[in-house]
Amino acid sequence: MRIIGGKLKGKTISFLKSSITRPLKDSVKESIFNIIIHSNLLNVNIRNSNILDLYSGIGSFGLECISRGAEKITFVEKDINAGEILKKNLINLGVNKNATVEIDEIDNFLKKDISEKFEIIYLDPPFADESYLQKLKLIKQNRNYKKNHLIIIHRERKSFENFKDILSPILTKQYGRSKIIFGKFLR
């Protein structure tokens, strides 16, 4: 795996060979960032943003954001092995000062008193996990997002999402087995 754009372009990322984690493919990652940067539908900028990367695994999404000028990334991952590889990636790339790594259950993290507000919130739950909707509700309820924000969700292409009363999808793209949903919280 590698960083595909920005100041760290071409740098390699260590990853976990496991059936538990599913790294974001470079082609899908590249498409996500092209949409964020070039779409007229999305009004958010990665540069100088505060980003929340949930189900972060080895951190490929958040590391890409740092490479492209994000100010701060908060990674949340419950798997200790993936979290340790993420920490090593941050150190090896020399960007650990831009990041916070929380090795914890996402529910525990979201129930803390988080004063931060995020411009971009990225969720990449296991495809079989439907509980991510509860996490979205909790983020919305706690208002852990800025007025101008973007939610990005990586799901299995055939999945059905019921975002009623939570999220307004703006754009959905499919790439092989993956589906990427871009949206905003409903007011």
C-alpha positions as CSV (number, residue, x, y, z in Angstrom):
1,M,0.0,0.0,0.0
2,R,1.1,3.5,-0.6
3,I,0.1,7.2,-0.4
4,I,-1.3,8.2,-3.7
5,G,-1.2,12.1,-3.5
6,G,0.1,15.1,-1.7
7,K,3.5,15.7,0.0
8,L,3.9,12.0,0.9
9,K,2.9,10.6,-2.5
10,G,4.6,7.3,-3.2
11,K,5.5,6.5,0.4
12,T,4.6,3.0,1.5
13,I,2.2,2.1,4.3
14,S,2.6,-1.0,6.3
15,F,-0.6,-3.0,6.5
16,L,-2.1,-5.9,8.5
17,K,-2.6,-9.2,6.8
18,S,-5.8,-10.2,8.5
19,S,-9.4,-11.2,7.8
20,I,-10.5,-8.7,10.4
21,T,-9.4,-5.6,8.5
22,R,-10.0,-4.6,4.9
23,P,-7.6,-1.9,3.6
24,L,-9.1,0.7,1.3
25,K,-7.9,-0.1,-2.3
26,D,-5.7,2.5,-3.9
27,S,-8.1,2.9,-6.9
28,V,-11.1,3.5,-4.6
29,K,-9.1,5.9,-2.4
30,E,-8.0,7.8,-5.5
31,S,-11.6,8.1,-6.6
32,I,-12.7,9.4,-3.2
33,F,-10.1,12.1,-3.1
34,N,-10.8,13.1,-6.7
35,I,-14.5,13.6,-5.8
36,I,-13.7,15.5,-2.6
37,I,-11.3,17.8,-4.5
38,H,-13.2,18.3,-7.8
39,S,-16.9,17.8,-7.2
40,N,-19.1,20.9,-7.2
41,L,-21.6,19.0,-5.0
42,L,-19.3,18.8,-2.0
43,N,-18.3,22.1,-0.3
44,V,-15.4,20.9,1.9
45,N,-11.6,21.3,1.7
46,I,-9.2,18.7,3.1
47,R,-6.4,21.4,3.6
48,N,-6.3,22.6,7.2
49,S,-9.3,20.3,8.1
50,N,-9.9,18.4,11.3
51,I,-10.8,14.8,10.3
52,L,-12.3,11.9,12.2
53,D,-11.4,8.4,10.8
54,L,-13.6,5.8,12.4
55,Y,-12.8,2.1,11.9
56,S,-9.5,3.4,10.8
57,G,-7.5,0.1,10.6
58,I,-4.0,0.9,9.5
59,G,-5.1,4.5,8.7
60,S,-4.8,4.7,4.9
61,F,-7.7,7.2,4.6
62,G,-6.4,9.5,7.3
63,L,-2.8,9.2,6.2
64,E,-3.8,10.3,2.7
65,C,-5.6,13.3,4.3
66,I,-2.5,14.3,6.2
67,S,-0.5,14.0,2.9
68,R,-2.9,16.4,1.3
69,G,-2.7,19.1,4.0
70,A,-5.2,18.1,6.7
71,E,-4.4,19.8,10.0
72,K,-5.3,17.0,12.3
73,I,-6.6,13.5,12.1
74,T,-8.2,11.5,14.9
75,F,-8.0,7.8,14.2
76,V,-10.3,5.4,16.1
77,E,-9.6,1.6,15.8
78,K,-10.5,-1.2,18.3
79,D,-8.0,-3.8,16.9
80,I,-4.8,-3.4,18.9
81,N,-2.6,-4.9,16.1
82,A,-4.0,-2.6,13.4
83,G,-3.7,0.3,15.9
84,E,0.0,-0.5,16.5
85,I,0.7,-0.6,12.7
86,L,-1.1,2.7,12.4
87,K,1.1,4.3,15.0
88,K,4.2,2.9,13.3
89,N,3.0,4.3,9.9
90,L,2.6,7.7,11.5
91,I,6.1,7.6,12.9
92,N,7.7,6.2,9.7
93,L,6.0,8.9,7.7
94,G,7.0,11.6,10.2
95,V,3.4,12.8,10.7
96,N,2.6,11.6,14.2
97,K,2.3,15.2,15.5
98,N,-0.7,15.6,13.2
99,A,-2.6,12.7,14.6
100,T,-4.3,11.2,17.6
101,V,-4.7,7.4,17.7
102,E,-7.5,6.0,20.0
103,I,-7.3,2.3,20.3
104,D,-10.8,1.8,21.7
105,E,-14.4,0.8,20.8
106,I,-15.9,3.6,18.7
107,D,-18.9,3.8,21.1
108,N,-16.5,4.4,24.0
109,F,-14.7,7.2,22.1
110,L,-17.9,8.9,21.0
111,K,-19.3,8.8,24.6
112,K,-16.4,10.8,25.8
113,D,-16.8,14.6,26.1
114,I,-15.3,15.5,22.7
115,S,-15.0,19.2,22.3
116,E,-13.6,18.9,18.8
117,K,-15.7,19.5,15.7
118,F,-14.8,17.8,12.4
119,E,-15.1,18.9,8.8
120,I,-14.7,15.3,7.4
121,I,-15.9,12.1,9.1
122,Y,-14.9,8.9,7.4
123,L,-16.5,5.5,8.4
124,D,-15.2,2.2,7.0
125,P,-17.0,-0.4,9.1
126,P,-16.9,-4.1,8.4
127,F,-19.4,-4.8,5.6
128,A,-21.5,-7.0,7.9
129,D,-21.6,-4.3,10.6
130,E,-24.9,-2.4,10.7
131,S,-24.2,-0.7,14.1
132,Y,-22.4,2.1,12.4
133,L,-25.8,3.8,12.0
134,Q,-25.9,4.1,15.8
135,K,-22.5,5.7,15.7
136,L,-23.7,8.2,13.1
137,K,-26.7,9.1,15.3
138,L,-24.4,9.6,18.3
139,I,-22.1,12.0,16.3
140,K,-25.1,13.9,15.1
141,Q,-26.6,14.1,18.6
142,N,-23.3,15.3,20.1
143,R,-22.9,17.7,17.2
144,N,-19.2,16.7,16.7
145,Y,-19.2,18.3,13.2
146,K,-18.8,21.7,11.8
147,K,-21.6,23.4,9.9
148,N,-19.7,22.8,6.6
149,H,-19.0,19.1,6.9
150,L,-18.8,15.9,4.9
151,I,-19.6,12.3,5.9
152,I,-18.0,9.5,3.8
153,I,-19.1,5.9,4.3
154,H,-17.5,2.8,2.7
155,R,-20.0,0.0,2.4
156,E,-20.5,-3.2,0.4
157,R,-22.1,-2.4,-3.0
158,K,-25.2,-4.5,-2.4
159,S,-26.0,-3.1,1.1
160,F,-29.1,-1.1,1.8
161,E,-28.6,2.0,4.0
162,N,-31.5,3.5,5.9
163,F,-30.3,7.0,6.8
164,K,-33.8,8.2,7.8
165,D,-33.5,11.2,10.2
166,I,-29.7,11.0,10.2
167,L,-28.0,11.7,6.9
168,S,-28.8,13.3,3.6
169,P,-26.8,11.4,0.9
170,I,-25.3,13.7,-1.7
171,L,-23.5,11.3,-4.0
172,T,-23.1,7.5,-4.1
173,K,-20.4,5.8,-6.2
174,Q,-19.7,2.1,-6.8
175,Y,-16.3,0.5,-7.4
176,G,-16.3,-3.2,-7.8
177,R,-17.6,-4.6,-4.4
178,S,-17.4,-1.2,-2.8
179,K,-19.9,1.6,-2.4
180,I,-18.9,5.0,-1.3
181,I,-21.6,7.3,0.1
182,F,-21.0,11.1,0.5
183,G,-23.5,12.9,2.7
184,K,-24.3,15.6,5.3
185,F,-26.1,15.3,8.6
186,L,-29.7,16.4,8.4
187,R,-30.4,19.6,10.4
